[in-house]
Amino acid sequence: MKHLRLLLALLSLTTLSPVHAARWLNRRHPAKPAPRTVIQTAAPPPQTVVVTQDPTAAKEAAEAQRAAAASVASQQDQLNREHSIGADQRVVEHLRQRMEDGSADAPFELAQRHESGQGVTKDPAEARRLYELSAQRGNEDAKRWITRHPKNAGATATPADSKPAPADR
């Protein structure tokens, strides 16, 4: 304890680093080595193990290892899917909340999800409605999407549109 107080006093008065102070202290007052106790145990008697290689047993063991590895991989995949589904649902709820708060970006991101079916059901009509809402709120990406995807671009021609024009006589 006396040495520790001396070391602390020395550190407070000088610019020695703690490492240098410890070296100085060890030179002045070397630590006594701890007594060593060695316990010797008798060696176990040698055992002879005879391994016979049965080809069918080796194949079965290899197949069991592959099945166990596949089982672990499928369990991990299932956990990843469950986590992903939960994460997607949380993201969608967060986007809907932001959309209700007036965000211009949230409807755009939610529209992308409706367009791809990520975390929500795939619904092109809902996606278009959300893109239009986002564009109305000032989102430039939504405005570009709307110009690239006009409303009637995917519509098929109606029978009235496909009638030939009447000929003039």
C-alpha positions as CSV (number, residue, x, y, z in Angstrom):
1,M,0.0,0.0,0.0
2,K,2.9,2.3,0.8
3,H,4.4,1.7,-2.6
4,L,1.1,2.4,-4.3
5,R,0.8,5.7,-2.5
6,L,4.4,6.5,-3.5
7,L,3.6,5.6,-7.1
8,L,0.5,7.8,-7.2
9,A,2.4,10.7,-5.6
10,L,5.1,10.3,-8.2
11,L,2.7,10.2,-11.1
12,S,0.9,13.4,-9.9
13,L,4.3,15.3,-9.6
14,T,5.9,14.1,-12.8
15,T,5.0,13.6,-16.4
16,L,5.9,9.9,-16.2
17,S,3.5,7.6,-17.9
18,P,2.0,4.8,-15.8
19,V,4.1,2.3,-17.7
20,H,7.4,4.1,-16.9
21,A,6.3,4.6,-13.3
22,A,5.6,0.9,-12.9
23,R,9.0,0.0,-14.4
24,W,10.6,2.4,-11.9
25,L,8.7,0.9,-9.0
26,N,9.6,-2.7,-10.1
27,R,13.3,-1.8,-10.2
28,R,13.2,-0.3,-6.7
29,H,11.0,-3.0,-5.2
30,P,11.0,-6.2,-7.2
31,A,8.1,-8.5,-6.6
32,K,8.7,-11.8,-4.9
33,P,8.0,-14.8,-7.1
34,A,5.0,-16.8,-6.1
35,P,5.8,-20.3,-4.8
36,R,5.0,-22.9,-7.4
37,T,3.2,-26.1,-6.7
38,V,3.6,-28.9,-9.2
39,I,1.1,-31.8,-9.1
40,Q,2.0,-34.8,-11.0
41,T,-0.6,-37.4,-11.9
42,A,-0.1,-40.8,-13.2
43,A,-0.4,-41.3,-16.9
44,P,-3.5,-43.3,-17.9
45,P,-2.7,-46.7,-19.3
46,P,-2.4,-46.7,-23.1
47,Q,-5.5,-47.9,-24.9
48,T,-5.5,-49.6,-28.2
49,V,-8.4,-48.6,-30.5
50,V,-9.1,-50.7,-33.5
51,V,-11.1,-48.9,-36.2
52,T,-12.6,-50.9,-38.9
53,Q,-13.9,-49.1,-42.0
54,D,-17.3,-50.3,-43.0
55,P,-18.1,-48.7,-46.4
56,T,-21.8,-48.6,-45.8
57,A,-21.4,-47.1,-42.3
58,A,-19.1,-44.4,-43.8
59,K,-21.7,-43.6,-46.5
60,E,-24.5,-43.5,-43.9
61,A,-22.4,-41.2,-41.7
62,A,-21.6,-38.9,-44.6
63,E,-25.3,-38.8,-45.5
64,A,-26.3,-38.0,-41.9
65,Q,-23.8,-35.1,-41.9
66,R,-25.2,-33.7,-45.1
67,A,-28.8,-34.1,-43.8
68,A,-27.9,-32.3,-40.6
69,A,-26.1,-29.5,-42.5
70,A,-29.1,-29.1,-44.8
71,S,-31.5,-29.1,-41.8
72,V,-29.5,-26.4,-40.1
73,A,-29.3,-24.4,-43.3
74,S,-33.1,-24.7,-43.9
75,Q,-33.8,-23.6,-40.3
76,Q,-31.6,-20.6,-40.7
77,D,-33.3,-19.8,-44.0
78,Q,-36.7,-20.0,-42.3
79,L,-35.5,-17.7,-39.5
80,N,-34.2,-15.2,-42.1
81,R,-37.5,-15.3,-43.9
82,E,-39.5,-14.7,-40.7
83,H,-37.2,-11.8,-39.7
84,S,-37.4,-10.4,-43.2
85,I,-41.2,-10.5,-43.2
86,G,-41.4,-8.9,-39.8
87,A,-38.9,-6.2,-40.9
88,D,-40.9,-5.5,-44.1
89,Q,-44.1,-5.1,-42.1
90,R,-42.4,-2.7,-39.7
91,V,-41.1,-0.7,-42.7
92,V,-44.5,-0.5,-44.3
93,E,-46.1,0.6,-41.1
94,H,-43.5,3.3,-40.7
95,L,-43.9,4.5,-44.3
96,R,-47.7,4.7,-43.8
97,Q,-47.2,6.8,-40.7
98,R,-44.8,9.1,-42.5
99,M,-47.3,9.4,-45.3
100,E,-50.1,10.4,-42.9
101,D,-47.7,13.0,-41.5
102,G,-47.4,14.6,-44.9
103,S,-44.1,13.2,-46.2
104,A,-43.5,13.4,-50.0
105,D,-41.0,10.6,-50.0
106,A,-43.0,8.0,-48.0
107,P,-45.7,7.6,-50.6
108,F,-43.1,7.1,-53.3
109,E,-41.3,4.4,-51.3
110,L,-44.6,2.7,-50.5
111,A,-45.6,2.9,-54.2
112,Q,-42.3,1.1,-55.1
113,R,-43.2,-1.6,-52.7
114,H,-46.7,-1.9,-54.1
115,E,-45.2,-2.1,-57.6
116,S,-42.8,-4.9,-56.7
117,G,-44.9,-6.6,-54.1
118,Q,-42.2,-6.3,-51.4
119,G,-43.9,-6.5,-47.9
120,V,-47.3,-5.7,-49.4
121,T,-49.6,-7.2,-52.0
122,K,-48.6,-6.3,-55.6
123,D,-51.1,-3.7,-56.7
124,P,-50.3,-1.5,-59.7
125,A,-53.4,0.7,-59.2
126,E,-52.4,1.5,-55.6
127,A,-48.8,2.1,-56.7
128,R,-50.0,4.6,-59.3
129,R,-52.2,6.4,-56.8
130,L,-49.3,6.6,-54.4
131,Y,-46.9,7.9,-57.1
132,E,-49.4,10.6,-58.0
133,L,-49.8,11.6,-54.3
134,S,-46.0,11.8,-53.9
135,A,-45.8,13.9,-57.1
136,Q,-48.5,16.2,-55.8
137,R,-46.4,16.7,-52.6
138,G,-43.4,17.6,-54.7
139,N,-41.3,14.4,-55.1
140,E,-39.3,14.7,-58.3
141,D,-38.7,11.0,-58.6
142,A,-42.5,10.4,-58.6
143,K,-43.0,13.1,-61.2
144,R,-40.4,11.4,-63.5
145,W,-42.1,8.0,-62.9
146,I,-45.5,9.4,-63.9
147,T,-44.0,10.9,-67.1
148,R,-42.5,7.6,-68.0
149,H,-45.7,5.7,-67.2
150,P,-48.7,7.5,-68.7
151,K,-52.1,6.3,-67.5
152,N,-53.2,4.8,-70.8
153,A,-49.9,3.3,-71.9
154,G,-50.8,-0.3,-70.8
155,A,-54.5,-0.1,-71.8
156,T,-55.6,-2.3,-74.7
157,A,-57.6,-0.8,-77.6
158,T,-61.4,-1.0,-77.2
159,P,-63.6,-2.4,-80.1
160,A,-64.9,1.1,-80.7
161,D,-61.3,2.4,-81.3
162,S,-60.4,-0.4,-83.6
163,K,-63.3,0.2,-86.2
164,P,-62.1,1.4,-89.5
165,A,-63.0,5.0,-90.4
166,P,-66.0,5.3,-92.7
167,A,-65.0,5.9,-96.3
168,D,-66.1,9.1,-98.0
169,R,-68.3,8.6,-101.2
